[in-house]
Amino acid sequence: MIRTTSLRFTYQNTKTHTFCFPDLDLSFEQNALILGPSGVGKTTLLHLMAGLLIPKKGNVFIGNTCVHQLTRNQLNNFRGKNIGIIFQRAYFIKSLTLLENMKIREKLSKKTTDQDRRRQLLEQLELTEVRNKKVHELSEGQRQRLSIALGVIHKPKVILADEPTSNLDDKNCEKVISLLKKEAQICKSNLIIITHDQRVKSHFNKHIIL
């Protein structure tokens, strides 16, 4: 489960900008959609939940662990094992193959390598035939599915997806959301999608509007 309480975050650039976020409380395997236009802090909230940013006020709990009370090393280890992040702009090692990128993500999680899980994920995401291609040789759709694979291969407790459908047509939007929900079910994870895409709304019972 994941729970946030009284989260606030302040950017101090040329002009101070403070975001105050509504509380979130998801029980085991419950999913949520966080909706809002550009500039309301959706990605900031995702980064706070992932422990990539430190809040000015408030806390994030994953299970019984308060994320922001961990030391940097503890947080890195905890994140590697328990949090899956699907960034809006995916990060790969482009000189390596698709499969090598997946293996590196598994090692970072410090969990036991599961070849059956890897094979299942490749099949589910229709990536088996391109598993030995370098990332720069993949199509945009294949790279997007690889980003999903890297976010869920270690069966995290929480899957956080930032605008996963923003550049997709209706057919592929439906496909990606279905894939994410299915993987969350397989992993027994909380799935949280942050987006401005109103097409996604019908797929979730729990909505939070920023």
N, C-alpha and C positions, 0 to 999 in steps of 0.2 A: 504494500500500500504506500501511497505518497500523500503527504499533507503539508500545506504551507500555511503559515500564520503571520499576518500583519506585515507582509513583505513590502519594503520600500527600497528604492535604489536611486541614487543621485549621480547624474553626469555633470562634471564641472569642467566645461570647455569655455568657450567665449561667453556662454550664458548658462547659468545653473538650471538644470532641468531635473525635477524629481518625479519619479513614477511611484504611485501607490497601487498595489494590486489586491484584488479580492482574494479571500482565502479559498483554498482548494483542499478537498478531502475525498480521496478515492479509496474505496475498499478494495479487497483482493480481486484482481482481474477486471476491475471496472475501467472503462475508457472515458475520455473526455475530449471535447473540441473547444479550443479557445479561439474566438473570433474577434476580429477588429481590423480597422483600416491601417494603412501604413502610418507609422509615427506614434502609435499608442503604447509601444513597449512590448510587443509580443515576443520578439527575439530576446529582448532583455529578460523577460520572465523565464523563457526556456533556459537561458544561460544561468540564471539564478538557481533554477531547479536542478540543473546539471552540476552545480558547484563551480562553474566557470567564472562567475562573478560573485562577489561578496556583498550581501545586502547592507544597506545603511541601518536597517531595522528589520526584525522578523527572522523567521527560521524556516528551513525546509527539512522535513523528516521523511526518510525512506525506511519503511519498517520502523524499528525503534531507534534508528540512527539519526542524529541531528547533523546534517551534512556540513554545516558551517562551523561546527565545533571540532572538526577533525583537523589535524595538522596537514600540511601540504602533502607529505608522503602518504599519510593515511587516506587523504581524500583521493589522491591519484589511484591508489590501490582499490579503494571502495568504488570509485567511478568505473574503473576497468572491469570490475566484476559485476556491478549491479545496474549500471546505466548504459543504455544504448542511445546514441545520438545520430539522427539523420539530418545533416545540415542542409540548408537551402543550396549552398554551393559546396558540393562534396569534395573531400580531400582524399587523394590517392597518391601512391608512389607510382608515378606514371611509367617509370622505367621497368617496373615489375609486371608480371602477368596478373590477371584477375585472381587466379588461385593463390598466387604468392601474397597478394594483398590480404586475402581472407586468412591465410595462415598466420601472417603477422598480427592481425587483429586478435586471433585466438591466443597467441602468445602473450599479448599485452593484458589479456583478461586473467592470465595465470590460472586458467581452468584447464582441466584435462582435455587434450585434443580428442575430438569426437569426429571420426571420419564419416560415420553414418549421418551425423547432423550436417556436415559440410555437403555431402552428396545429396541429401534430401533438399537442402536449401538451394543448391544449384539447379536441381530439377524443378522445384517449385517456382523459381524465378526465371526459368527458361534460359539458364546461363551455361548449361553443361557443355554445349558445343563450342563455346568461346572461352572456356576456363583457362586455356593456355595462351590466349592472346594478350599482348601488352595493352595496358589501359588506353593508351593513345590510339589504338586500333579499333576500339569499341565505338559503337554508335552512341548517340546521346541517351537513348532509351536503355541501352545495356549498362551504361555508366550509372544511370539513375537506379537501376535494379541492383547494381553492385553496391551502391551506397546503402540501400536497404539491407543487403546481405551483411555488410560490415557493421550495421547498427544492431543486428539481432542475432548474429552467429553465436554469441556467447550466452544466449538465453538470459538477458538482463531482467531485473525486476521491474524496471521502468524503461519504456521506449519513448523518446522525445523526438518528434518530427517537425521540422521548421519548413513550412510552405512546400510540402512535398508534391503539390499538384499545380503550382502556380503557372507553369509553362506547358500544361498538357491540354489536349483536346478532351471532349467529354468522355470518349471511349477509354482513353488511357487514364483519365482521372478516376473513373470507376474501377479500373483494373488495379491501380496503385493502392487505393483505399482498401479494396478487398484483400490485397496481398498483405498490407500492414495489419489489418484486423485478424487475418488468419494466422500470421506469425505471432501476434500478441497472444492469441489463444493457445498456440503450440507452446510458447514460452511461459504461459501462465503469468503474463506481465500486465501492468497498467500501460495503456497506450494513450499518449497525449499528443494531439496534433494542434499546431498553432498555425493559423492561416487567415487570409482575408477572403478566401474562396468560398462563396455561399453555396456552391454545388455540393460541398462536402457535408453540409448541415444535416441532411436527411439520413446520414449513415450513423449518427450518434444521438443517444438519448440525453446525454448530459452536455449542456452548452454553457460556456462562460463568455460573456461579452465584455470586451475592454473598451 
